Amino acid sequence: MNDTFYCDAMALMWKGVVLFVRSWAVTMNVLLWDVLLGIRRHWFFAIVLAAAFACMFMVMAKSRAMYHHGEMVNYMLTQQLDSLRIMKGH
């Protein structure tokens, strides 16, 4: 294989990347306008969606707090067991 094949392959890959980025930009532009117009026209749905996200994050925070509390209790019990082992002389 010579360098021409690599140059052609790189040029073809570059064209593919440019095509992908352009189509992705058009898709994101259309999606942005759909979202903005959707919020303006369907404001009740937007409020319900925002409330659902808020509830989801509250549940996630509560779950994380419960996990952290369990880890702290486990750590404290381990420390106490280590202290008892030291006092017992093992």
N, C-alpha and C positions, 0 to 999 in steps of 0.2 A: 504494500500500500504506500502510496506517496502522499505528499502534503496536500495535493489538490483535493483528494477525497476528504481529508480532515477539514479543509477550508469549506468545501461544499456542505459537509455535514454540520459544521458550526453555523454556516449561513442559514441552512434549513432549520436548525434548532432555534436560531435567533428569530426567524420569521414566525415560527410557531409560538415563541414566547410573546412577541409583539401582538400577534393575533389573539392570544389568550388574554393578555392584559387589556387590550381594547374591548374585547367582548365582556370581560369582567367589569370594566369601567361602565359600559353601557348598562349592564345588569344592575350594578350598584346605584346608578343614577335613577333608573326606573324604580328600583326598590325604595330609594329615598323619597321620590315623589309619591309613590303609593302609600308609604307610611305617613308622610306629612298630610296628604289629602285624606287618608283614612282616619287620622286622628281628628281632623277638622270636621269631617262628615259624620263620623261614628264616635263621638266623644264619650258616650256611655261605655262602649266596649273598651276604649282606651283606659277609662277609670277602673273598670273591672280588671283589666290586665295588669295595671299598675298595683292594684290592691292584692292581686294574686301573687305578684312578685314580692311584695312587702311581706305577705304571710309566709311565703316560702323562705325568705331570709330569716324571719323570726323563728321559724321551726328549726332551721339549720343552726342558728345561734344557740337556741335552747339545747339542741342535741350536743353541740360542741361543749357547752357549759356542763352538761351532765357527764360527758366523757371526761372532761378535765377534773371534775369533782371526784369521779371514780379513781382516776389516776392519782390524785392527791391522797385519797384515803388509802389506796394500795401502798403508796410510798410511806405514809405515816405508820401503817401496820408493819411494813418491812423494817423500818427503823426501830420500832419497839421490839420486834422479834430479835433483831441483831443485838439490841441492848440487853435483852433477857439472856441471850446466849453468852454474852460477854460476862454478865454477872454470875451465871451458872458455872462458868469456867470451861466451856467447851472450846 
